[in-house]
Amino acid sequence: MATPDVDNLPYADGDFYAFEDLLTDKERDRLHEIRAWLGTHVKPHAAQWWNDAEFPAHMVPELAELDVVSPVYRQGYSNLFAGLCHAEFTRADTSFATFMGVHDGLFTGSIEALASEEQKAAWLPDIYALKKIGAFGLTEPLGGSDVAGGLRTTARRDGDSWILNGEKRWIGNATWSDWVIIYARDVDTNQVKGFLVDTATEGYTATKIENKIALRTVQNADIKLENVRISDDFHLKGANTFKDVNKVLKVTRLAVAWQAVGQQMAAFDIARRYAVERTQFGKPLASFQLIQEQLVKILGNTVSSMGMMVRLAQLEDLGRAKDEQSALAKAFTTARMRESVALGRSILGGNGIVTDYGMAKVFADAEAIYSYEGTYEVNTLVTGRAITGVAAFV
Ligand SMILES: Cc1cc2nc3c(=O)[nH]c(=O)nc-3n(C[C@H](O)[C@H](O)[C@H](O)COP(=O)(O)OP(=O)(O)OC[C@H]3O[C@@H](n4cnc5c(N)ncnc54)[C@H](O)[C@@H]3O)c2cc1C
């Protein structure tokens, strides 16, 4: 049986219903430019970076030239375009996508949504140009899913300054970032406030979290804040309650759901190629009906996740997307992703557990996506509360 040429099959990728066609011509050209850049500069090196567990900081100037930070707020693109970009970054490398998700979504998004106009004018140009790299510090060693219920990190007003004390855990990019947004509880009002902290400030330390089995390229830190003194000029003027933080998380949760789409596109890319090119019993794996069923399941999961995200992006563009809709998207797409990457891993057999073939990295990285930005369970409970009027958690 002749082996088909995977690069010339009628469907180029997992976008089976051509959602990409909904972009404007300008957006589509730009997406293709970004795809080509990622295919040359990121994808070929991603497994090595992952194995080394080091972020390729030398890539930042080249990434800056691509000019991809803040596509919606700054560049005026649609949320659909931004979402497909998240998927495309993830399809090339999930860690690289997470680096962007932290710098652009969580960090830059906090400033765009919560800083004063004066603060934005002072900080955003360097952030957009990737001259200053940012991180987002919300999670704590003892406060994960329940972090909205009360931060242990404190902020105490002292004249024109604030004194920050406490610990943060899992903070992406923070081992080497220039700045980090720290969310802390104002001891006078008990409300959450946000601060832009220069990582060179006395009393601030960040230690790399070692031995991860997912997203090994992107660096996460445990942060300690010991009497860190911050001028009130660095208090984000619009960050004064947890509701304000939620304005940021609602959008970044969408980005993570798009990552789940990109993960599934990557699983489809790798598993389809392998199934067509690998022979057993004298025939390509793709000739076995059980293998075709698994590939089709990955495709169906990818397309259903994408369809949901496309509609949500449209709602976001109309200013109508709700927190619970982001929560359902994050829960649903990551659950489908987990099934898709497991199927993809299985199609590669033993080669599915070594990073040389691409699939193992996609499989392992899925576990981080499943848990961060609100776990599957917590996003399910947020949705459950919205549809029943009854909160299963406080
Ligand atoms: C790779 C990675 C990167 C991250 N990056 C950042 C970052 O940049 N900045 C940041 O602030 N945070 C970051 N996080 C933190 C992330 O958001 C948290 O891990 C997540 O919110 C879950 O918190 P937790 O890990 O403490 O789990 P826990 O809250 O301890 O949950 C453990 C388990 O219990 C379940 N659970 C908890 N409560 C309930 C309930 N009421 N009902 C049912 N089940 C429940 C959870 O779903 C989960 O399965 C990152 C995490 C990871 C793994």
The ligand as a Gaussian input file, in Angstrom:
#p B3LYP/6-31G(d) Opt

LIG

0 1
 C        2.655000      25.236000      35.609000
 C        1.856000      26.187000      36.447000
 C        1.943000      27.545000      36.234000
 C        1.258000      28.445000      37.041000
 N        1.432000      29.795000      36.878000
 C        0.899000      30.662000      37.775000
 C        1.192000      32.059000      37.703000
 O        1.921000      32.515000      36.816000
 N        0.657000      32.887000      38.644000
 C       -0.164000      32.416000      39.629000
 O       -0.630000      33.227000      40.436000
 N       -0.468000      31.096000      39.723000
 C        0.043000      30.201000      38.825000
 N       -0.248000      28.856000      38.905000
 C       -1.101000      28.372000      39.992000
 C       -2.411000      27.742000      39.534000
 O       -3.315000      28.731000      39.155000
 C       -2.893000      26.821000      40.684000
 O       -2.084000      25.678000      40.643000
 C       -4.356000      26.455000      40.570000
 O       -5.172000      27.563000      40.807000
 C       -4.732000      25.333000      41.561000
 O       -4.293000      25.596000      42.852000
 P       -3.446000      24.492000      43.644000
 O       -2.368000      23.993000      42.740000
 O       -3.030000      25.108000      44.935000
 O       -4.428000      23.275000      43.889000
 P       -5.497000      23.114000      45.085000
 O       -6.339000      24.324000      45.178000
 O       -4.780000      22.681000      46.316000
 O       -6.402000      21.924000      44.532000
 C       -5.991000      20.541000      44.604000
 C       -7.127000      19.699000      43.995000
 O       -8.321000      19.866000      44.770000
 C       -9.399000      20.283000      43.920000
 N      -10.296000      21.177000      44.649000
 C       -9.993000      22.295000      45.352000
 N      -11.094000      22.846000      45.864000
 C      -12.136000      22.073000      45.475000
 C      -13.541000      22.111000      45.675000
 N      -14.121000      23.081000      46.363000
 N      -14.292000      21.110000      45.125000
 C      -13.728000      20.137000      44.384000
 N      -12.413000      20.044000      44.163000
 C      -11.619000      20.998000      44.703000
 C       -8.709000      20.991000      42.752000
 O       -9.553000      21.018000      41.622000
 C       -7.486000      20.103000      42.569000
 O       -7.835000      18.961000      41.820000
 C        0.409000      27.956000      38.068000
 C        0.309000      26.548000      38.254000
 C        1.004000      25.685000      37.465000
 C        0.901000      24.190000      37.739000

